[in-house]
């Protein structure tokens, strides 16, 4: 990248401009030699002067060499040399005018627009004065020549300015595209990090709702076995069997989490059967009177919705075990087809789960330190469901979730 008139120009753009400049200079030389007005010697000298401007530009003002900015001393030096050389060559051969196709863009590349326009005016007006001074233009043709000179100045300024402006805009767009690519890469990186964080949170919830609860059951049963080994061997044997069964289920759950498969309990039957097994296991392990009931016709539901309902059931019962000191628990699974409330009311089909106990309860509006209730609420919200908590000190606790299920299109 080189800096030209306060802008950045790529090596490709610079290369294209140098090729154009070289070809246009060669074409000017050929046209001067092909039209030796006033003699071949004058035409040859004019061609030599035009040709000599190319190395002067290359070594003095070429952007890749000088790294020029607007109106630098090098730029002004080249402009001055180019104007004098052009006027001398024009006095020798009129076809030197073709060199304007090279000089005008060069001036706009080296000077700010106003200064470049002024230099082009001097270039063309000086050419007119040279031709008048040499007697090449009669009084009758002077007005016409002045008109052509003004037109050439206007066209030169307009098109030269447009050429440099378009070049600069193209380079600005290229820089913007590169910036957008960098931003897209950064966004992709951030999205990947956010996805990884969401996946870590999901796995943490899975482990909390499955493995952690299973290990809690194992520890609780282990303590019970220690007190029953001598006093009630039959109960101890039954609890050891439950420990073994719970450990096996935890092992299955851990493998499922690793393999990102559907929940082990759901893979063995329906959602109602899985929730019923969880409730029965809770009753066996705790001795609490835990009952399960299901109403409505089971609906085809996506695995994600069923997983949420099952995990809420597990976590709600785990909270009862740890905090409620309840004597009775009722787990209800309800299927709604969305049409019970009247035709056209917009109710969506869904699955509702209610877990209620008669334990000590707590203040549902108080700040919480645990992960369980907030984790349940977060799970339900992720699938567009509704989480409700009804808890009061001494009045038991009720957890109710409603998960929408999209009906299959026939």
N, C-alpha and C positions, 0 to 999 in steps of 0.2 A: 504493500500500500504506500502510495506517495500522496503528499498534500499539494493540491493545486487550487489556487484562489479560494482558500478556506475550505475546500471540499476534499473528500477522500476519493481517489480514483484507483481502480484495480489494475493489476498488470495486464489483464485482458483488454480493458478499455484503452489503456495507454498504447498497447500494441496495435489495436485497431486504428487509433488516431495516427500513429506513426506511419502505418502502411498507407493510409489515405493521403497524408502529407507527402510521402515519397512519390506515390503514383501521380498526384496532382502536380507536383513540381516537375516530374518527368514529362507529363503531358504539356505543360506550359513551354518547356524547352523545345519539344518537338514542334509545337505550333509556331513558335517564334522562328525557328530555323526553316519551317515550311513556307513561311510568309516573310521573306527578307525585304520588307518595305524599306526603301532608302539605301539598299545595298546589303550584300551578304556579310560584310565585315561588321557593320553595325548590329545586324541580327545576331551574329556569333558572339559579339561582346555582351549584348543584352542577355542572351541565353546563358552565358558564363556567369553573369552577375546573379541571375535568378538561381542558377544551380549552386552558386557559392553560398547562398543563404541557408541551404540545407545543413552543411556542417557547422555554420555559425549557430543555428538553432540547436543542433545536436549537442555541441560542447558548451554553449553559453546558457541556454534557456530550457533545455529538455527537462521536464519535470522529474523524471526518474534519476537524473544526475544532480540537479540543483535542489530538488525538494521545495520548489518555489511557492511562496504565498503571494497574495494580491499585492501588486505595485512594488515588488522588491526591486532593488537596484539592478539586478541581473535582467529582470523582466523589462524595465524601462530601457536599459542599454540595448537589448535586442530589438525592441520596438523602434528605437531611434535609428539603429543601423538598417533595419528592414525598410523603413520609410525612405531614407536617403538612397539606398540601393535600388528600391523600386522606382523612384523618380528618375534616377539616372538611366536605368534600363528602359523605362517608358519613353524617355527622350530619344532613345536609339531605335525602338521598335514598338508600335502601338499594341502588338499582340501580347505585350507584357501584362496587359490588363487581366489576362487569364490567371495570373499569380494571385489575384484577389481572393480566389477560392481557397488559397492556402493561408494567406496573411490574415484575413478577417477572423477565421476561427482561432488562429494562434493568438491574436490580440485579446480575444475574449477569454482564452484559457489563462493568459498571463496577467491581465488587468481586471479590475472591477468593472462592471458593465458601463458605468458612466465614462470612465477613462478610456475603455476600449472603444466606445462609440465615438469619443472625441478623436482618438487616434485614427479611426477609419475615415472620419470627416477630413482630417488633415491629409490623409493618404490620397483620397480622391480629389479633394480641392487642389492639392499640390500638383496632381497629375494634370488637371485642367490648366493650371497656371503654366506648367512646363510646356504644354502643347501650344498654348497661346503665345508664350514667350518665344518659342522656336518658329513661330509663323506657320504652324501646321493647321491652324484653324482661322478661317476668314471671318470678318465681321458678320457675314450673312449666316454663317453656321454656328455662331457663338451661342445664340439663344437655345438652339437645339442641343448643343453639347452641354450647356448648363443643365437643361432638363434631364438629359441622360445621366449626368453626374449625380444630380439629386436622387434620381430613381435608383441608381446603383448604390448610393450611400444608404438609402432606406432599405433596399433589399439585402445588402450586405449586413447591416446592423440587425435586421429582423432575423434572417436565417442563421447568422452566426450565433446570435444570442439564443435562438431556439435550439440549435445544435448542442451548445454547451449546457443549456438548461436541461434538455432531455437526457444528456449524458449524466449530469449530476443527479437528476431524479432517478435514473436507472440505478445508479450506484447507491442512492439512498434507499430505494426499494430492495436492492440486494442486501444491504445492511439490515433493513427491517426484517426481511425474510430470515436472515441468519439469526437475528435476535428472537424471532418467533420460534425458530427451531430449538434454540437454547431454552426458551421458556417452556416449550412442549416437553423437552427432555426433563426439565425440572419438575413440571407438573406430573409427568409420568412417574418420576421418582417419588414425589410426595404422595401420589395416589397409591403407589406400591407400599409405601410406609404406612399409610392410613389403612390399607387393606390388611397389612400384616398385623397392625394394632387391633383391628376389628376381629381378625381371626384369633389372636391371642386372647381377647376378651371372651370370644365364643368358647374357646377351649377351656378357659378358666371357669366359665359357667357350667360347662359340661362336667368338668371334674368336681366342681362344688356340688352339683346336683346329683351326681352318681357315685363317684369314688369316695368323696368325703363322707357322704351319708352312709355308704356301705361300711366304711371303716368305723364310723361312729357306732353303727349297729354291732359290729364285731367286738369293739371295746366294751360296750354295754353288756353284751351277752357273756363276754369273758369274765367280767366282774361277777355276774350272776352265777356263772359256773363255779367260781372259786368258793362261793358260800354254799353251794348245793352239793359239792362232791361228797361230803360226809353225811349231810342231813337228808338229801333227796337225790340219790343217784339217778333215778329215772328222769327227773326234771333236768339234771345236769346233762344227761345223754341227749335229751331232746334239744337243749340249747346248743350243745356241741354240733348237732346235725344242722341247726340253723346257721351256726358260724361257718360251717363248711359250705353250705349252700350259698350264703351271702358272699363268701370269699370267691366262690366260683363265678357268681354273677359279676362281681367287681372285676375279675380277670377278663371276662367277656366284654365288659364295658370299656376297660382300658384298651383292649385290642380294637374295639370299634372306634374309639376316639382316634387311635393312631391311624386306622384305615379310613377314617371319615365316612363310616357306613351309617345306616339307619340304626336307631336304638335297638339293642339286643332284645328287649322285651317286646317291642313292636314287631320285630321280625318273626316272632313265634305266634302271633295271633292278632286280633283286632285291638283297637285302642281301649274299648270297654274291658276286654279280658286283661290287658296290661294294667290298667288302673285298678281293676279288682284284685289282681295278684299283689300289687303294691299295698293295697289296703289290708288284704289278708296277712301279708307278711308283717306289716306294722302291728296288727293285733296279736300275732303269735309272739313277736319279740317283746312287746311292751305289756301285754295283758289288758290293754285298754279295749273297751267294747267299741270296735270300729266296724261300721257297716257301709256297704256300697250298694248303690242302686243306679239304674240307668233308665232313661225315658226317651221316647222318640225313636224314629227310624234312623239307623246309622247312615251317614252320608259319605260318599266318596270324598276324601279330603287329601290334600297334598301332605307328604311326610312331614314338612316343616311345621304345619299346623298341629298335627298329632303329637310331634315331639314336644312342642311348647306345652300342650295340655298335660302330657305325661310328666314333664319336668316340674310343672307347677304342683301337680299332685304329690310328687316325691318331696319337694321342698316344703310344702305346707305341712305334710305329715311329719317331716323331720323337725319343723319348728314346734309342732305339738309335743313331740317326744322331748325336746330339749327345754321348753319353756312353760308349757301350758299346765302341766299336772292335771290333765283332763281325765274324766271317767268315761265319757262318751264322745265319739267322733262319727260324723256322718259325711260320706263322700257321695256326691250326686253328679252324674254325667248326663247332660241333656243334649239332644239333637233337635235343632229347629229348622224347618224347611222354608221359613221366611213368609209363610202364607197364613199364619194363625191370627195375625193382627188385622186382617182385612185385605181385600184385593186392592192393589195399587198403592199400598202404603209405603213401598220401597224397602221393606225389611229384607235384609240379606240372610241367606241360610248360614248357619254357623253351629259351633260346638260350644257349650257352656259347661264349666266345671265349678262346683261349689264344695268347699271343705269347711265344715263348721265344727266347733268343739265347745264344751261347757267348762273350759278351764279357767285359769285365773285372769286371762285377758291382759290387756295393756292399753296405754294411751296411743291410739293409732296416729295422732297428729304430732306426737313428740319426735324430736330428732332421733335417728337410729344410727347405731354404730355397725351393725351387722350387714352382711351382704345378701342374705336370703331374700327378704321382701323386695328390696330394690332390684335384685337380680331377676326375680319373677316378673316384676313390672316391666323391666327392660325387655325381657324376652317377648312378653305379650305385645308391647308396642311395636316391636320389630316386624311382626306379622299383621299389623293393623288391628289388633284386638284391643279390648278394654279390660283393665285391671281395677278391681274394687276391693277395698279392705274395710271391714267393719269390726272394730276392736275397741273395747272399753274395759277399764279395770274392774275385775270381779264379775264380768258379764260374758266371758267367752270371746271367741274370735271367729269371724267368718271371712274366708277368702273366696272371691268369685271372679272368674275370668270368662270372657266371651271372645272366641276366635272366629272371625268370618271365614266361610268356605264358599268359593266360587262354584256355582252349579255348572255341571258339564253341559256343553251344547249338544243338542241332539241333531 
